């Protein structure tokens, strides 16, 4: 029997709290770039291990460090003075049962491919230097993955999740995803990938402060910059009103000096990311695995991206708890809000957590005992089929940041 605990959540529902803060760092933020590269390298190693050895070997690639370059953007153009340095570290298995696999080559190729796919104005070969220092571990470590048919937890750690998203959370996530969509980029090529959306709700007023790195070669002057900025402000506001009836106020690039006649007063970049000009990045400093930073909600400090998808509970339990929470609020009637916490114990099977806790606020007219069996059933089913999470990660079907 699994230790599944269902209790009442004693707090105000998120929508009734007086102050709420929500943040998302877009895919071009240096921290998000680090997350994306780390996860891409892990997936590439997983595929290589499956192809060569028939199973995923031990690895962790969650140590990616970006050291910013130097650039000189100006209206209508600009250049990169010093390339962005990207360091891949961590550990992987390069040899198993006498057969070798080139993990350094695989990692570098995966990192470059990720950059090409997600930073459309960055010339990877001339404006970024990717260096691999991944340690080569022993293939003997693979045995911990399959004792008694179920991987053993690599650590005593926990993962957390919650559902449903609040209006503010939905707006912040949707705003970044819209601005960074390929369709949007075709209409507004001036918009770079380094976008950060900060949402503040005070009672029934939502204030959105968004930073958007503009791509200098598509901005021919101050007037074009201001016009695009005004259009983006309206687009974000309109998007918010589709999610809420609350008052909405939107700000964009508040660090600009609107009186400045030269490019020095505005957020211009050559490549669309601030990593080209002074902002460093590291794995785990940005979004949690649900895509947001939410100080009003339970959060884990674990970096999800790049950790191995077989037995690293710091990754698996965070992803799993969010999947549990989403399914419960979707399928169980009467649940207003749920928090999930999963606690592992090192060396124990990952499908048998030391504790699997659900804390619930029920809707008016419902009692906890009317939903707890359904909640327990969904949690137990996900733990029984915990390998689904691994499959989703290997195929890139689940977000980690």
C-alpha positions in Angstrom: 0.0 0.0 0.0 1.3 3.4 -0.9 1.4 6.1 1.7 -1.1 8.5 0.1 -2.4 11.3 2.4 -5.3 13.5 1.5 -6.0 16.4 3.8 -7.7 19.8 3.7 -5.6 22.8 2.6 -6.0 25.5 5.2 -5.5 28.8 3.3 -7.3 31.3 1.1 -7.8 30.1 -2.4 -5.3 31.8 -4.7 -7.9 34.0 -6.5 -9.1 35.3 -3.1 -5.6 36.3 -1.8 -5.0 40.0 -1.8 -1.6 40.0 -3.5 -0.3 37.5 -6.1 3.0 37.6 -8.0 3.8 35.5 -11.1 6.8 35.5 -13.4 7.9 33.7 -16.6 11.3 33.9 -18.1 10.9 33.4 -21.9 12.8 30.9 -24.0 15.5 33.5 -24.9 16.3 34.5 -21.3 19.9 33.2 -20.5 18.5 31.0 -17.6 15.9 29.5 -19.9 18.5 28.9 -22.6 20.5 27.0 -20.1 17.5 25.0 -19.1 16.6 24.2 -22.7 20.1 23.2 -23.6 20.5 21.0 -20.5 17.2 19.1 -21.3 18.1 18.8 -25.0 21.5 17.2 -24.2 19.8 14.8 -21.8 17.3 13.8 -24.4 20.0 13.3 -27.0 22.0 11.1 -24.7 18.8 9.1 -23.9 18.3 8.4 -27.6 21.9 7.5 -28.1 21.9 5.1 -25.2 18.7 3.5 -26.3 20.1 3.0 -29.8 23.4 1.7 -28.8 22.7 -0.2 -25.5 18.9 -0.8 -25.5 18.4 1.2 -22.3 19.1 4.6 -20.8 22.4 4.8 -18.9 23.2 7.0 -16.0 23.7 10.7 -16.7 22.9 14.2 -15.4 23.5 17.2 -17.7 21.8 19.9 -15.4 25.0 22.0 -15.1 25.0 24.4 -18.1 26.6 27.8 -17.6 26.2 30.7 -20.0 28.8 33.5 -19.8 27.5 36.5 -21.7 29.2 37.9 -24.7 29.5 41.5 -25.9 27.6 43.2 -28.7 27.1 46.6 -30.4 23.5 46.9 -31.5 22.3 49.9 -33.4 19.2 50.9 -35.3 19.1 48.9 -38.5 22.0 46.6 -37.6 24.8 45.9 -35.2 27.4 43.2 -34.5 28.6 40.7 -32.0 32.0 41.8 -30.5 32.6 38.8 -28.3 30.7 35.4 -28.7 28.5 33.9 -26.0 30.3 31.1 -24.0 28.3 28.0 -23.2 29.8 25.4 -20.9 28.2 21.9 -20.7 29.1 20.0 -17.6 27.6 17.1 -15.6 28.2 13.4 -16.0 27.4 10.6 -18.4 28.4 7.1 -19.4 30.6 6.9 -22.4 31.4 3.2 -22.3 29.3 0.1 -21.4 30.1 -3.5 -21.9 33.0 -2.7 -24.1 31.1 -0.4 -26.4 31.7 3.3 -26.6 29.5 6.3 -27.4 30.7 9.9 -28.1 28.8 11.8 -25.4 30.8 15.0 -25.9 30.0 15.1 -29.6 26.3 14.2 -29.0 26.1 16.9 -26.3 27.6 19.7 -28.4 25.5 18.8 -31.4 22.3 18.8 -29.2 23.2 22.2 -27.7 23.8 23.8 -31.1 20.7 22.3 -32.6 18.6 23.7 -29.7 20.1 27.2 -30.2 19.4 27.0 -34.0 15.8 26.0 -33.4 14.9 28.5 -30.6 17.1 31.6 -31.2 16.3 32.4 -34.9 18.6 35.5 -35.1 21.6 33.9 -33.5 24.3 32.5 -35.8 25.5 29.6 -33.6 28.8 29.0 -35.4 30.0 32.6 -35.3 28.3 34.1 -32.2 28.4 31.3 -29.6 31.2 29.0 -28.4 29.9 25.6 -27.0 32.4 23.7 -24.8 31.7 20.3 -23.3 33.3 19.2 -20.0 30.8 16.4 -19.2 32.5 13.8 -17.0 32.7 10.2 -18.2 31.3 8.0 -15.5 31.2 4.2 -15.1 28.6 2.0 -16.8 28.3 0.1 -13.6 26.1 2.8 -12.2 23.3 1.7 -14.5 22.3 -1.1 -12.1 20.6 1.3 -9.7 18.1 2.0 -12.5 16.6 -1.4 -12.6 16.7 -3.2 -9.3 13.6 -5.4 -8.9 12.2 -3.9 -12.1 11.7 -0.5 -10.7 14.3 2.3 -10.5 15.5 3.3 -7.1 15.4 6.9 -6.0 18.7 8.6 -6.4 18.1 10.9 -3.4 15.8 11.7 -0.5 14.0 14.7 -2.1 10.6 16.1 -2.9 8.6 17.4 -5.7 5.6 19.6 -5.7 2.7 20.6 -8.0 -0.5 22.5 -8.0 -3.6 23.1 -10.0 -5.5 24.9 -11.5 -3.6 27.9 -12.7 -5.0 31.3 -11.5 -6.0 34.0 -14.0 -2.8 35.8 -13.5 -0.7 32.6 -14.0 -2.6 31.8 -17.2 -2.1 35.4 -18.5 1.7 35.5 -17.8 2.3 32.1 -19.4 0.1 32.9 -22.5 1.7 36.3 -23.0 5.2 34.9 -23.3 4.1 31.9 -25.4 2.3 34.2 -27.8 5.2 36.6 -28.3 7.6 33.8 -28.8 5.5 31.8 -31.2 6.8 31.4 -34.8 3.6 32.8 -36.2 4.0 35.9 -34.1 7.7 36.3 -35.1 6.7 36.3 -38.8 4.5 39.3 -38.2 6.8 41.0 -35.7 10.4 40.1 -36.6 11.5 42.9 -34.3 10.6 40.8 -31.2 13.5 38.7 -29.9 13.2 35.6 -27.8 14.5 37.1 -24.5 11.1 38.0 -23.0 10.2 38.2 -19.3 6.7 38.7 -18.1 6.0 39.7 -14.5 2.4 39.7 -13.3 1.2 41.5 -10.1 -2.4 41.2 -9.0 -3.5 43.4 -6.2 -7.1 42.5 -5.3 -8.9 42.9 -8.7 -6.2 44.7 -10.6 -3.6 42.9 -12.7 -0.4 44.8 -13.6 1.8 43.2 -16.3 5.4 44.4 -16.7 7.1 42.8 -19.8 10.6 43.1 -21.0 11.1 42.4 -24.7 14.6 42.3 -26.3 14.2 43.9 -29.8 16.2 42.7 -32.7 18.2 45.7 -34.0 18.4 44.8 -37.7 14.6 45.0 -37.9 14.3 48.3 -36.1 15.3 51.1 -38.4 14.9 53.9 -35.9 13.3 55.3 -32.8 9.9 55.7 -34.3 9.7 52.1 -35.4 10.8 50.9 -31.9 8.1 53.1 -30.2 5.4 51.9 -32.6 6.2 48.2 -32.1 6.4 48.8 -28.4 2.9 50.4 -28.4 1.5 47.6 -30.5 2.9 44.9 -28.2 1.4 46.7 -25.2 -2.0 46.6 -26.8 -1.6 42.9 -27.8 -0.7 41.8 -24.3 -3.5 43.8 -22.8 -6.0 42.3 -25.2 -4.7 38.8 -24.5 -5.2 39.4 -20.7 -8.8 40.6 -21.2 -9.6 37.2 -22.8 -8.6 35.5 -19.5 -10.0 37.9 -16.9 -12.7 40.5 -16.2 -10.4 42.3 -13.7 -8.7 45.6 -14.5 -5.5 45.2 -16.4 -2.6 47.6 -16.8 0.3 46.8 -19.1 3.9 48.1 -19.2 6.6 47.2 -21.7 10.4 47.9 -21.5 10.1 50.3 -18.6 13.9 50.8 -18.6 13.7 52.7 -21.9 14.6 56.4 -22.0 11.8 57.6 -24.3 13.5 61.0 -24.7 16.7 59.5 -26.1 17.2 60.0 -29.9 19.8 57.2 -30.3 19.7 53.5 -29.8 21.4 53.8 -26.4 18.1 54.6 -24.7 16.3 51.4 -25.8 16.3 47.6 -25.3 18.1 46.6 -28.5 20.0 43.4 -29.2 21.6 41.9 -32.2 20.4 38.3 -31.7 17.3 38.7 -29.6 18.8 37.6 -26.3 20.6 39.6 -23.5 23.1 36.7 -23.3 25.0 38.6 -26.0 25.6 41.6 -23.9 26.1 41.0 -20.2 23.4 38.6 -18.8 24.7 35.2 -17.7 22.6 32.1 -17.3 22.4 28.9 -15.3 20.2 25.9 -15.1 17.5 26.0 -12.4 17.5 29.8 -11.8 14.3 30.4 -13.8 10.9 28.8 -14.3 9.8 25.8 -12.4 8.7 22.8 -14.5 5.2 24.1 -15.0 6.7 27.1 -16.8 6.2 29.7 -14.1 7.8 31.2 -11.0 5.0 31.4 -8.4 5.9 32.6 -4.9 2.3 32.3 -3.8 2.4 28.6 -4.5 4.4 25.7 -3.2 7.7 25.4 -5.2 10.7 23.1 -5.2 14.2 24.6 -5.6 15.3 21.6 -7.7 16.5 22.3 -11.2 14.3 20.0 -13.4 16.0 20.3 -16.8 18.9 18.0 -17.6 18.5 15.5 -14.8 18.2 11.9 -15.8 14.6 10.8 -16.5 15.0 7.3 -14.9 15.5 7.7 -11.2 16.3 11.4 -10.5 13.3 12.2 -8.2 14.2 15.9 -8.1 13.0 15.8 -11.7 10.5 13.0 -11.9 8.5 14.0 -8.8 8.1 17.6 -9.8 6.8 16.6 -13.2 4.6 13.8 -11.8 3.1 16.0 -9.0 1.9 18.6 -11.6 0.5 15.8 -13.8 -1.4 14.4 -10.8 -2.7 17.8 -9.9 -3.9 18.7 -13.4 -5.8 15.4 -13.8 -7.4 15.6 -10.4 -8.8 19.1 -10.9 -9.9 18.1 -14.4 -11.6 14.8 -13.5 -12.7 15.1 -9.9 -15.8 17.2 -9.3 -15.8 19.6 -6.4 -12.1 20.5 -6.2 -11.3 24.2 -6.2 -7.5 24.0 -5.6 -5.0 21.2 -4.9 -1.4 21.1 -3.8 0.6 17.8 -4.3 3.8 16.9 -2.5 5.8 13.8 -3.2 8.7 12.7 -0.9 11.2 10.1 -1.9 13.6 8.1 0.2 17.0 7.3 -1.3 17.4 3.7 -2.5 13.6 3.0 -2.4 11.5 2.3 -5.5 10.4 5.5 -7.1 6.8 4.2 -7.3 6.7 3.9 -3.5 7.3 7.4 -2.2 7.8 7.9 1.6 4.8 10.2 1.4 2.4 11.3 -1.4 0.4 14.2 0.0 -2.6 16.0 -1.5 -3.9 19.2 0.2 -7.3 20.3 -1.1 -9.7 23.2 -1.0 -13.1 21.9 -2.0 -15.9 23.9 -3.7 -18.8 25.1 -1.6 -21.3 22.2 -1.1 -18.6 19.5 -1.1 -16.8 17.7 1.7 -13.3 16.3 1.7 -14.6 12.8 2.2 -16.6 13.0 -1.0 -13.5 13.5 -3.2 -10.7 11.8 -1.3 -11.1 8.3 -2.8 -11.0 9.6 -6.3 -8.0 11.7 -5.5 -6.2 8.7 -4.0 -7.1 6.6 -7.0 -5.6 9.1 -9.5 -2.4 9.5 -7.5 -2.0 5.7 -7.0 -2.5 5.1 -10.8 0.1 7.7 -11.7 2.6 6.1 -9.3 1.8 2.6 -10.6 2.5 3.9 -14.1 5.4 6.3 -13.2 7.4 5.2 -16.3 5.0 7.3 -18.4 6.8 10.4 -17.1 10.1 9.0 -18.3 8.7 8.3 -21.8 7.3 11.8 -22.0 10.6 13.3 -21.1 12.6 11.3 -23.6 10.3 12.2 -26.4 10.2 15.9 -25.4 6.4 15.8 -24.7 6.5 17.4 -21.3 7.9 20.8 -20.4 10.6 21.2 -17.8 10.8 25.0 -17.7 
